Amino acid sequence: MLIKLLEPLRVPNELIEELAQPIKERGHEFVYYEEKTTDAKELAERSKDADVVMIANNPYPAEAIEQADQLKFINVAFTGVDHVDGEAAKEKGVKIANAAGYSDQSVAELVIGLTLDVYRSISQGNADIRKEDFPGMIQGREIKGKTVGIIGTGNIGMQTARLFKAFGANLIGYNNSEKEEAKELGLEYVSLDELLKTSDIVTVHLPLNEETEGFLSKEKLSLMKESAVLINCARGPIIDNDGLAELLNEGKIAGAGLDVFDMEPPIPSDYPILQAKNAVLTPHVAYLTDEAMVERAKIAFDNTLAFLEGNPQNIVQE
C-alpha cells in the first residue's frame, strides 16, 4: 500500500524515518511531505493514489477525499476529527482514526495555567511591571478550596481533575455517563445547571459534534456566579463566545481563559472576545508541547501499522 503523511508532525525527521521503518519493512511505500498546505487542490494532488493518508489538525476537505480513488484510511494525528469531511469519507467507505490520549497532560496543564493567569493576573502583571507609570499590584485568588466544575470527564477531563485536586480544589462534574474513577477521585456528578450555578471554576472538555455545538449558550453561561471563571481548551464552537464576551464586559462572569475560538488563528480584529474584559487568550496551543508531539507521532504510526496488519485501532468513524 501507499501511505502518505501530508503534513509535518512537529517532530524531527529522524523520528519520522524511525517510525516509518516498520511500514517499509513490510513492503509498503511511505511518502512524507515536509511543508504543510491548506489548499484543497494541493491536498487532493498529494492524496492521489494513496491507500492511507496521515494528517494532523489542518482541514482535510471533501475535494481531497473524493479524488483519492484508492483511499481506505484517514489517520488523524489529533484528538478531534471535526476538520475532516466525515460525510465524504463515509460515502467512500473510508475509515477515520484519531490519536486520542497524546495531549491529555499538555491540555490539562494549560487549563491550570490559564486558571492561574486569570486568578493571579500573571499576564497583566507582566505588562504592568514594564510600564514607567506602574499602576500598582493586583490582588488575586487561590485555587485551593474552590469548586471546580469539569464538563466532560473523558481522559483529558480526568487528568485536569487530578491536577485541580492536587491544588486542593473540590470537584464536581457533568458527563453523559458517570465514571467510577472520577468518583474515587472525589468528584461528585451533578446536573449541568447545578454545576454552572455552584462552580468557582468551570472547565470544558467535550468533543465538538452536532450535540455539543453551542452547548454552552449565553443563557447557560448566565447561570454562572459573577465571581466564577470559565476555561475552554476543548473546542471553540461549544461555547457562545459572543455571548461570553457580553457577560464578561457586563461583569456577570469574572474571567475567562480561552485557547479555542469559533475559528483558527489568526482571529479577526473585530471578534468580540478579543476586546472582552478579564479574558486571557492563547492561540490553540493546549496540545502543543514537545512531549505531546512525540507521543502523537508514535500513536499515529501505530494506528497506520495496525490498519496495514488488518487490526485497525482508535477508529472514530467506520
C-alpha positions, 0 to 999 in steps of 0.5 A: 500500500501507499501511505502518505503523511501530508503534513509535518508532525512537529517532530524531527525527521529522524523520528519520522524515518524511525517510525516509518521503518516498520511500514517499509519493512513490510513492503509498503511505500511511505511518502512524507511531505515536509511543508504543510498546505491548506489548499484543497487542490494541493491536498487532493494532488498529494492524496492521489493514489494513496491507500492511507493518508496521515494528517494532523489538525489542518482541514482535510476537505471533501475535494481531497477525499473524493479524488483519492480513488484508492483511499481506505484510511484517514489517520488523524494525528489529533484528538478531534476529527471535526476538520475532516469531511466525515460525510465524504469519507463515509460515502467512500467507505473510508475509515477515520482514526484519531490519536486520542490520549497524546495531549491529555497532560499538555491540555490539562496543564494549560487549563491550570495555567490559564486558571492561574493567569486569570486568578493571579493576573500573571499576564497583566502583571507582566505588562504592568511591571514594564510600564514607567507609570506602574499602576500598582499590584493586583490582588488575586485568588487561590485555587485551593478550596474552590469548586471546580466544575469539569464538563466532560470527564473523558481522559483529558477531563480526568487528568485536569481533575487530578491536577485541580485536586492536587491544588486542593480544589473540590470537584464536581462534574457533568458527563453523559455517563458517570465514571467510577474513577472520577468518583474515587477521585472525589468528584461528585456528578451533578446536573449541568445547571447545578454545576454552572450555578455552584462552580468557582471554576468551570472547565470544558472538555467535550468533543465538538459534534452536532450535540455539543455545538453551542452547548454552552449558550449565553443563557447557560453561561448566565447561570454562572456566579459573577465571581466564577471563571470559565476555561475552554481548551476543548473546542471553540464552537461549544461555547457562545463566545459572543455571548461570553464576551457580553457577560464578561464586559457586563461583569456577570462572569469574572474571567475567562481563559480561552485557547479555542475560538469559533475559528483558527488563528489568526482571529479577526480584529473585530471578534468580540472576545478579543476586546472582552474584559478579564479574558486571557487568550492563547492561540490553540496551543493546549496540545502543543508541547514537545512531549505531546508531539512525540507521543502523537507521532508514535500513536499515529504510526501505530494506528497506520501499522495496525490498519496495514496488519488488518487490526485497525485501532482508535477508529472514530468513524467506520 
